Amino acid sequence: MMLPAAHRAFQTRPKIVAAPKEWSEAEPDFSLLPVQTCWPGDAGPLITY
């Protein structure tokens, strides 16, 4: 059966690591994001989910 394999799969956890130091000190640059504008003259560009 696959019961032992499923049991091991449910026991796995993601490894949490700290961000590199240069990432935590840097200011975010939102101009690098690919943001779309739907219509000319729209209220955007808007960043959504």
C-alpha positions, 0 to 999 in steps of 0.5 A: 500500500501507499500508506507509509509513503503518504505518511512521510509526505504529510510529515514533511515541512518547508525549510524556513531560511533568512533572506540575504542581507542585501535584500533586507537593506535594499529599498523596493523598486516597483518600477521593475514589476510588469504592470498593465494598464487596461485602457488609455486614460485609465486610473492605473497602472494598478498592481492587483493580485 
